[in-house]
Amino acid sequence: MKTKAEVIAVLLLGGNGTRFGSALPKQYIEINGMPLMAYPLLSLERSKRIDQIVLVVASEHKERALEIATKYGISKLSGVVTSGNSREESVKSALLSLEKEATKPDTIIMIHDGDRPNLTERIIEDNVEAASNSGAAVTAIGSKDSIILSASGTSIDNYAERKTVYRAQTPQTFAFQVILDAIKKQGTDFTDDGSIVLKNGGKVEIVEGDEANIKITTKEDLNAFLAMKGETSCQK
């Protein structure tokens, strides 16, 4: 019987939240009495599929992130890594840190945005299964809207066939060696982990996402999240 590979969750918390318009990065702002980062962090802590959690944090906020992890009883925390100047530099920093710790090639690495609070056990489970089987998986949802292609931004060049268009979410999940090799060879000029693996010649499986699995980028996103929670006093 095949032994299940270890699963390490990498939670990205390095963003500065410029588009959110707050002095403090949004992942540390309290939403309904709990810091935004605590929502996905607790989902990972409670999941039976997650063995370790690594936080990727800007150096000036490491103490704050550790205090939050301690406050919410995060027992799976195994490391805190300094973030880079971009999302993919932060991912690379985490992967190189894991490489130094002799992480096994078949270890499953789940990369998730710290500002996506609605991480469900179903999405975690499906990602782990898909990555275990194929080596790479990206959470995504089909587009409900027609997609226009325009090079100029003023006139339509073409329409993409809607049934072939998906919106990427996180988590994005990989066998450790698959994502490590890809990011070493392809660099960090990407905004999405799955695209690095694809560029490197890998096959990436789609895991069905959820409309509720939103990323909090603006105050409007926060309003949508609060509405999902039944909160009526949304921030402006």
C-alpha positions in Angstrom: 0.0 0.0 0.0 1.4 3.4 -1.0 2.2 5.7 1.9 0.6 9.1 1.6 3.1 11.9 1.0 3.5 14.7 3.6 1.5 17.9 2.8 3.0 21.3 3.5 0.9 24.4 3.2 2.6 27.6 2.2 0.5 30.6 3.2 1.5 33.8 1.4 1.3 36.9 3.6 3.8 39.3 2.0 1.5 41.7 0.2 1.4 45.3 1.2 -2.3 45.8 0.5 -1.9 49.1 -1.5 -5.1 48.6 -3.5 -7.0 48.0 -0.3 -6.1 51.5 0.9 -5.1 50.9 4.5 -1.9 51.6 6.4 -1.7 48.1 7.8 -1.6 45.3 5.2 -5.1 43.9 4.9 -4.1 40.3 6.0 -3.6 41.7 9.5 -6.7 43.8 9.8 -9.4 42.4 12.0 -12.6 41.3 10.2 -15.5 40.4 12.5 -13.0 40.2 15.5 -10.4 38.1 13.7 -7.4 39.0 11.6 -8.0 38.2 7.9 -5.0 35.9 7.8 -6.4 33.8 10.6 -9.3 32.6 8.5 -7.3 30.5 6.0 -4.7 29.7 8.7 -7.4 28.1 10.8 -8.7 26.2 7.8 -5.3 24.7 7.2 -4.8 24.0 10.9 -8.1 22.1 11.1 -7.6 20.1 7.9 -6.7 16.4 8.4 -4.7 16.6 5.1 -2.3 19.3 6.1 0.8 18.3 8.1 2.8 21.5 8.2 2.2 25.2 7.6 4.9 27.7 6.5 4.2 31.4 6.6 5.7 33.7 4.0 5.8 37.2 5.6 7.5 40.6 5.1 10.3 41.0 7.6 8.6 43.9 9.4 5.5 41.9 10.1 7.0 38.5 11.2 6.4 39.2 14.9 2.8 40.2 14.2 2.2 37.1 12.2 3.7 34.8 14.8 1.6 36.5 17.5 -1.5 35.7 15.5 -0.5 32.1 14.9 0.2 31.7 18.7 -3.1 33.4 19.7 -5.1 31.0 17.5 -3.3 27.9 18.6 -1.6 27.0 15.3 0.2 23.8 16.2 1.3 22.9 12.6 3.4 26.0 12.1 6.9 24.7 11.1 8.5 27.8 9.6 8.3 31.5 8.8 10.1 32.7 5.6 10.8 36.3 4.5 8.7 37.3 1.5 10.2 38.7 -1.7 9.3 41.7 -3.8 6.6 39.8 -5.8 4.3 36.9 -5.2 6.5 34.4 -7.2 9.7 35.6 -5.5 7.9 34.9 -2.2 7.0 31.4 -3.4 10.6 30.8 -4.6 11.9 31.9 -1.1 9.6 29.3 0.6 10.6 26.5 -1.8 14.4 27.2 -1.4 13.9 27.2 2.3 12.2 23.8 2.1 14.9 22.5 -0.2 17.5 23.4 2.5 15.5 21.3 4.9 15.8 18.2 2.7 12.1 18.1 1.8 11.3 14.9 -0.1 10.6 15.3 -3.9 7.1 13.8 -3.6 6.0 16.0 -0.7 2.9 17.9 -1.6 3.2 21.7 -1.5 -0.1 23.7 -1.3 0.3 27.4 -2.0 -2.5 29.6 -0.8 -3.1 33.4 -0.7 -3.4 34.7 2.9 -6.2 37.0 1.8 -8.5 34.3 0.5 -10.4 33.6 3.7 -13.0 31.1 2.5 -10.8 28.0 2.1 -12.9 24.9 2.5 -11.9 21.3 3.4 -13.3 20.1 0.1 -11.0 22.4 -1.9 -8.0 21.3 0.3 -8.9 17.6 -0.2 -9.4 17.9 -3.9 -6.1 19.8 -4.4 -4.1 17.2 -2.4 -5.7 14.3 -4.4 -5.1 15.9 -7.7 -1.5 16.9 -7.0 -0.8 13.5 -5.6 -2.0 11.9 -8.8 -0.8 14.3 -11.5 1.9 16.4 -9.8 0.2 19.7 -10.3 -3.2 21.2 -9.7 -4.8 24.7 -9.8 -8.1 25.6 -8.3 -10.3 27.4 -10.9 -13.8 28.2 -11.7 -15.5 28.4 -15.1 -16.3 31.9 -16.4 -19.9 32.9 -16.4 -19.2 35.9 -18.6 -18.1 36.3 -22.2 -14.4 37.1 -22.5 -13.3 39.8 -24.8 -9.8 39.9 -26.3 -8.4 43.4 -27.1 -4.8 44.4 -27.7 -5.6 48.1 -27.8 -8.1 48.2 -24.9 -10.4 50.3 -27.1 -11.7 47.8 -29.7 -12.5 44.1 -29.7 -10.1 41.8 -31.5 -12.0 38.6 -30.7 -14.0 36.6 -28.1 -12.6 33.7 -26.2 -14.9 30.6 -26.3 -16.5 30.8 -22.8 -16.6 27.1 -22.1 -12.8 27.0 -22.4 -12.2 30.0 -20.0 -11.5 29.5 -16.3 -10.6 31.9 -13.5 -7.7 30.8 -11.4 -7.9 30.8 -7.6 -5.7 29.3 -4.9 -4.7 26.9 -3.5 -2.4 25.8 -6.2 -0.8 22.5 -5.3 2.3 20.5 -6.5 4.7 17.8 -5.9 7.7 19.6 -4.4 10.1 18.6 -7.1 7.7 19.7 -9.9 7.3 23.2 -8.6 10.9 23.6 -7.4 12.3 22.6 -10.8 9.9 24.9 -12.7 10.6 28.0 -10.6 14.3 27.4 -10.8 14.3 27.1 -14.6 11.5 29.6 -15.5 12.2 32.3 -13.0 9.7 34.5 -11.2 8.2 36.6 -14.0 4.8 35.1 -13.4 1.7 35.8 -11.4 0.5 32.3 -11.0 2.2 29.1 -9.9 0.5 26.8 -12.3 1.6 28.9 -15.3 5.3 28.3 -14.2 4.8 24.6 -14.2 2.9 24.7 -17.6 5.7 26.8 -19.1 8.2 24.2 -17.9 6.4 21.5 -19.8 4.3 20.1 -17.0 0.6 19.1 -17.0 -1.6 21.0 -14.6 -5.0 19.5 -13.5 -8.0 21.8 -12.7 -9.6 21.5 -9.3 -13.1 22.9 -9.1 -13.1 26.1 -7.1 -15.9 28.0 -5.5 -17.4 31.5 -6.1 -17.1 32.1 -2.4 -13.3 31.5 -2.5 -12.7 35.2 -3.1 -9.5 37.2 -2.7 -9.8 40.3 -0.6 -8.1 42.9 -2.7 -10.4 45.9 -2.4 -13.0 47.2 0.1 -15.6 46.0 -2.3 -14.2 42.4 -2.0 -14.4 42.8 1.8 -18.0 43.9 1.6 -18.8 40.7 -0.5 -17.0 38.6 2.1 -18.9 40.2 5.0 -22.2 39.7 3.1 -21.4 36.0 2.8 -21.0 35.9 6.6 -24.3 37.6 7.1 -22.7 40.8 8.3 -24.6 43.9 7.4 -22.3 46.6 8.6 -19.9 46.4 5.7 -16.9 48.8 5.5 -16.9 51.5 2.9 
